Amino acid sequence: MDGARATLPSVEDRLVAVLGARQGSGVLLTPRLVLTSAHLFDGGDGVVAAAPDGAAPVLCDVAWSGDPETCDVALLVARAPVLALGHTPPLRWGRCAGWQPMPRCQVLGFPHVQRSGCEELEAVQIPGTLMPLSGRMRGRYVLHADHHPPAPVPDGSPWAGLSGGPVFAGPLLIGIASGDPLGWQHASVESVPLTAAVDDPGFRRALLEHWPDPPAFEEVSSAYPEDLGYEPAYAKAVKAAYSRLEIFGLDELSSGDWDLDTAYLSLEAQSPPAARPGPPEPRGRIEDLLGSRPRTVLRGEAGAGKTTLVWWLASHAVCRTLPGQLAELDGLIPFVIPMRSLAARGITSPTPSQLPKIARLPVDRPPDGWAGRVLEAGRGLLLVDGMDEIPQADRELARKWLAGLLRMYPRTRCLVTARPLAVGSDWLEQEGFEELRLLPMGDEDIRSFVAAWHEAARLECDRYADEHWANRQRDRLDRLEPELGHEFERNPVLRDLARTPLLCAVICALHRQWNGLLPKTRWDLYSAALNLMLARRDAHRRILKPEGIDLTADESRQLLQRIAVWLVRNGRAELSREQAVRQLDLALRGLRRVRAQGATPVVLTYLLNRSGMLQEQAPDSIQFIHRTFQDYLAAKELQESDCLDELLLHAAEEQWQDVLRLTVGHCGRSEERRLLAGLTAAADAAPDRETEWPLRALAAHCALNAKYIEDEQYQQVWAGLRRLLPARDQRELHSLGQDVVAALH
């Protein structure tokens, strides 16, 4: 059968003609599995299926056939593929959620009335309104056609041949056409609900034998068929927004924007240890652990890959391409909630209607009430990213909002990400959340990440116009990759620095840029990364005075520090252009050379376009590419501006502690002594263990990383911590950090 092929594949491409004792229609479940009507053939009849775009008709065997009076459905198995479905969208199954009329449905098939003058088959598409209640007593759906009914024919129904054709509500297959009900003058078509066939044990056995993993049923709200038309556009926008990822160090000569599947690395995670002794808690790849947990709080260090995981889940769930371990999430509608964006926009308790808008996807406004209906049907996947990126005082309000939303929509799957100490272990326990913690990358993970990073860098070479230069760079990467692997094996200090994807990417980038040389400490690593982005990047790309401005690395750093420290002081992760310009105005008072080159908004544009440190993911919403760099630059600003007392004043606040840990690496000898003395004094004055413990742990971390510390002060810091040992729970143990735990042993 020949036919005009649509530009883009769609579910309608699954339509086939079925030729048995009578001619009918059918729908391809898989390339070799056909669903049609049972009354089309008698026992022993040969059955053939043919697709409009198929090569030739294919002989089929009847795997199961129902009673035409009660369940007029048959399942055929073709002896060869009827059609290579290729890029045809996955088949989705639906069932009516109520009895209200459902407009914008359609039935497809090859009826007699549509045949050409030469009696050749031709497809028909009959749009109409599905009436779920009209055939209830007979277990049927009835579709009333929108157009004028065909003229009667003398020897039967003009719809003869339509039997077995698929009935679709949007992209969902909901029934199989079975007859032309009497008394309606051919204005209606009856169909068997798909649920009726699947509920039959015999059909289900036959189906699972040939299709072990059929789709789950989705509820179709008969009052809102426009939802089905909107969801493909939303899915496309989610895929566009979350299927690309910036990999640090891969944008020196190109965009640095890479397919998430190339960049994604499956990481290990573990449940926190139980309070009582028992078997070890589950540990495995995050995909294996998430599938069985409807609600999860996922904790991880800075740069551990939490946001990357959220993006990967969103882009694959909406496209139904998640691996088998996450089958429960496949096909759910993701709502990504970056908490930093809520804080920046002053939203504390978003309503369901606001959920699709928070991420500012490039898609039209959804139908009124759509998000609420998705959540009500249990089809939503709530991905709340960065609970640590809102002020500590706002987290209880965020908890109440999330708890209330999940009580309203109890079937909603939810993942919340946060840094390890951002919220308590029982923060969402009453709402049924389970805890998982991303583990540091193991040696094998580091090797896999290094291989993936260098493979992405080789793909970057494909963009070079100069093939000779591209080949030289590929050869260089082929040499550098094993050298870096040997360096990790030889140098345990470097290996321990690379335990998160972010820092491992920084090391890969610096190793490439420095042709095999590498920094020794975490602060050297961050400093070198900043120099790579701020000074060498444009010079390496031979870009001179972009935006008409020429800044040194130190000038750029001074400007970025002012923005970073403002964000920390205000407990924010994003700021508007107006707020950024105001902070840059303050910084420019001491940067005359920069001030002479252009107005402050021009300088801000330069930093957004050229620094590689700032990004504007949504209009008028500026943030650092990663919070680690924000904290590092804020720490440098606080040290340079002699604001250590301000740091000490906030030492008990979780959001400031990461900044304080980084500050010690910037300090000189007297500043280190002052910082440690202040932490020790604050711990001595703490009213209870809960307040004292993190201060002691923080002081121990700073003592370990101080460049110069006298023995007396060093011993004083450790004596204070040892008085509190051992740790009473997992939260206390984790607050120590790996370096302090190692030093204690």
C-alpha positions, 0 to 999 in steps of 0.5 A: 500500500502506498501513501503520502508520508507525514513530515513528522511521525505520529501515532496515526502512522500505526494505522493498518488494514486487516484482511480476513474473512472481512476487511477491517482496520487495526493498530500496530502496538509494536512492529509485529503486534496488531490490535483489531476486531474479533468479528473480522475473521472466523477460526482457521481464516488466514489474516493479513495486515498491511500498513500504508507505508509498509513494503507489502502485506504480512501474514499474521497469526491470531494470538487471542480473540475475544467474544464479538458480543462482549469483547470484540477485540483480537490480538494478531502476531505478524510473521514479519514486521508490518512497519518499522516504527522507527521514530514514531512516538511511543504508544500511550494507553488511556482510559476515561476518568469520568462520564462527561463528553470528550470532544476532539477525539478521532477514529481511524480506519479503512471504511467502505465509504472511503474507497476509490472508484477502483475499490482501492482502500483509503484511510479515513479520519473521523473527528468527533466527541466521545460519549463514555456514558452512551454505551455504558450498559454494553461496555462500549464507548460511542463517538459522535462524528463532528461532520455530516454522516455518510449516505446509507448504502444498500447492503450494510453500513457505509462504515464497514471496514472501519471495525478494528480501527484505533480510537484516539483521545489526543495521543492516547489509544483508548478504544477499538472501533467495533460497530455502527449503532442502529438508530443514529443514521451512521452519525456514530461509531461504537468502540470497545474500551481498551481497558475491557481487553486488558482486563481480560486474563486471556488477552493479558497473558497473550499480550505479555507473551509478545510485549512484556512491557506495555504502557500503563494506562493514563487517565483522560479527563473528558472535560479537558481534552485541550490538555492532550494537545498542550502536553507535547509542546510542554515536553518539547520545551522541557527537552530543549531546556534540560537536555543540554549542559555546560561542562566546565572547561569545554568552552575555550574554543566553542560554546561549551554546551553539550548533550546531557547524555554525553555529560551525564555520569551515573553516581553512587548513592546510599541511604543514611545509616539507621539509628539502631544496629542492623544490616547495612543500608542500601547502596548503589547507583542513584537510578537503581535507588530512586525508582522504588522511592516515590518521595526522596530527599537527595543530599550532596556536596557542592558540585556533586551532580544534584542539578545535573541529575534533576535535569537528566530526570526531567528531560528523559521522563517527559520523553519516556526514555528513562532506563528500566530501573526508573520505569515508574517515572517514565512518562510523568510530567516534570515540574522543575522548581529551582528554589533559587529562582523562587527566592529571587522572584519573591515566591514562597508558596507557588500554586499548581498553576505557577509550577509550569512557569517557574522554570520559564520554559519556551512554551505557551501558557498552559490550559487553565488548571492543567498542572493541577489536573496533572498532579490530581491524576498522579502524573506529576514529577516534582523536582525541587532543586536546591533547598539550601539555596533559599535563606535558612529562615525561609526553609520551614515555610518551604517545607509547609508549602511542599507538605501541603501541596503533596497532601493535596496531591498525594500521588505526586512523585517528588525529589528534593535536593539539598546540601548535606546540612541544609535541612534536618533528617526528619524535615519531610519524614511525615510526608513519606520522604526517604533520604539518599545521599550522593556519595563521593565519586570512587576511583572507577567513577573518576576514570569514567568521568575523565574518559567522558570529559575527554570524549566531549572535548574531542567532539568539540574539535569537530567544530573547528574549521581548520581540520589540521588544527582539529587533528592536532587537538585530538592527538593532544587529548589522546596524549593528555587523557592517559597522562591524567589517569596516571596522575590520579593513580600516583597522587592521592591528594589530587584524587581526593580533590576530584571526588565531585563532578565539578572539581573533576571537570575543573582538573580536566580543564586545567590539565588540558590548559596547562599541558599536564601541570596541575595545582596542589590545593583546593584554593589553587584549583579554584584560583587557577579555574578563575584565571582560566575563565577570566584571563586566558579564555578570550586571549586563547580564542584571540578575541580582543576587547569584546563589548569594547572593554578590556579587563584583567583577570584581577579586575574581573575578579574584583567585580565578581567578588562584589556580586558574590558577597552581596548574594551571600549577605542577602541569602540569595542565589540570584539577583536582578540586573538593577541589583547587579549594576548597583553592586558594580557601581560600588566596585568601580569606585576603585577601578578607574581604568575599568570605569573609563572604558564604559558605563556600568551596564556595559561592564555587566554585559561584558561579565555576562558574556565573557567571564564564564562565571555569570549566567542569565538563565532567565530574563533579569535573573543573574546567577553564578554558574555554580554556587561553589564559585560564588562562595569562593569569591565571597570568601575572598571579598570578606577577607580582603575587606577585613570582614572576618568579624562579620563571618564569625558573627554568622558562623553558626548559620549553615549558608555561611559555613561553606564561605567560612571554610573557603575563607581560611585558604585566602587568609594570611598568618594573623588572619588565620589566627584571628579566625580560629580564635573567633571560632573557638570562642564562639564554640566555648560560648555555645549554649548547647551541643547542637550549636557547639558541634558545627562550630568545633567541626568548622574550627577543625577544618580551618585548622587543617587547612591553615597555611600557618598555625602554631602548635598551641592553637592547633591543639586547642582546636582539636581538644575542643572537638575531642571533648564532644566525641563520638558523634551521636548521629549521622548529621554530626558525623557528616558535618565533620567532613572527610578531611577531619574524620581522616585526621581524627583517625 
